[in-house]
Amino acid sequence: MSNRLGVLLLLTALLVWAPGTLAHAAEQRPDDPAARGWKSEYAAAPNFPESQLYLDVKRRPHAKDRVRLKVWGTNRSGPISPGSSLTYSYDLELFVAARSVVKACPVAFDEMRSIFIANGDQTAHLYSGLPLGEGGAFTKVLPYKSGSTRKVLYCAYVRWIIDDVVVSGLKHNLRKPTKRR
């Protein structure tokens, strides 16, 4: 399945889930995405249309080696309601899965968690509940040790309490493992 088809399925699922809302796609990114090499696609939930989430793999890592995944975006900041002293506080959930098991990132975090539970050896929950702060822009570089699977799919979810705010997916091919002497 091509990357564009996976994005189309993700956006269609979001629109079915929340009719009448506009999902963000690659063409709506700041700057020039082609020049920046951004390949991840994201979709914001209807209640958080301004949220953005991007993924990128730093350098060109090998399978069975250390991978550094860059995660960045923006979230709504400020009080939850006018006059309230409560503010938003966001968390990040990050998964990696073999593309043979997961073809596209599910829109709902709970669905991805179910896939992880059912296919534990072919998926990994890399980061759970990683705090992103109280809104605004964020950037994180998240390292992990990859397995032997070369064709992977990264699925990231920004959450506020139990609500899914935005989901992003990135298909990536890791290079062949290096031979150690």
PyMOL commands that set and color helices and strands:
alter all, ss='L'
color gray80, all
select helices_A, chain A and resi 3-17+26-28+33-36+109-118
alter helices_A, ss='H'
color red, helices_A
select strands_A, chain A and resi 41-44+52-57+66-75+90-98+123-133+136-145+151-160+163-173
alter strands_A, ss='S'
color yellow, strands_A
deselect
rebuild
show_as cartoon
